[in-house]
Amino acid sequence: MLPDRRLDYLFFDLPVGFAANYTRLDDLYGSDHYPLLGFIEPAAHP
């Protein structure tokens, strides 16, 4: 099993009631790193 080789992360410091997630885009856009796209939204209500 290979170790997690991710180099780039997004960190979120959100108030209570919000959730965050991110995904890696598939195009390098001229960089040597893949861009990350973050999402912030209100947390789901039960």
C-alpha positions as CSV (number, residue, x, y, z in Angstrom):
1,M,0.0,0.0,0.0
2,L,1.4,3.4,-1.0
3,P,1.5,6.3,1.5
4,D,-0.7,9.3,0.9
5,R,1.3,11.4,-1.5
6,R,-0.8,14.6,-1.4
7,L,1.2,17.8,-1.3
8,D,-1.5,20.4,-1.4
9,Y,-4.3,21.0,1.1
10,L,-6.9,23.5,1.9
11,F,-7.5,24.4,5.5
12,F,-10.8,25.8,6.7
13,D,-11.6,27.6,10.0
14,L,-15.4,27.9,9.9
15,P,-18.0,29.0,12.4
16,V,-20.4,26.4,13.9
17,G,-23.1,25.5,11.4
18,F,-20.8,25.4,8.3
19,A,-19.1,22.6,6.5
20,A,-16.2,22.5,4.0
21,N,-14.9,20.2,1.4
22,Y,-12.5,20.3,-1.5
23,T,-11.7,18.5,-4.7
24,R,-8.7,18.3,-7.0
25,L,-9.2,19.6,-10.6
26,D,-7.8,17.5,-13.4
27,D,-6.1,20.3,-15.4
28,L,-2.6,21.6,-14.4
29,Y,-3.3,25.1,-15.9
30,G,0.4,25.5,-16.6
31,S,1.5,24.6,-13.0
32,D,3.3,21.6,-11.6
33,H,0.5,21.2,-9.0
34,Y,-3.1,20.4,-9.6
35,P,-5.4,23.2,-8.4
36,L,-7.8,22.6,-5.5
37,L,-11.4,23.8,-5.5
38,G,-13.0,24.4,-2.1
39,F,-16.6,24.5,-1.2
40,I,-18.2,26.1,1.9
41,E,-21.8,25.6,2.7
42,P,-24.2,25.5,5.7
43,A,-24.1,22.2,7.5
44,A,-27.1,19.9,6.7
45,H,-29.9,20.0,9.1
46,P,-31.3,16.7,10.5
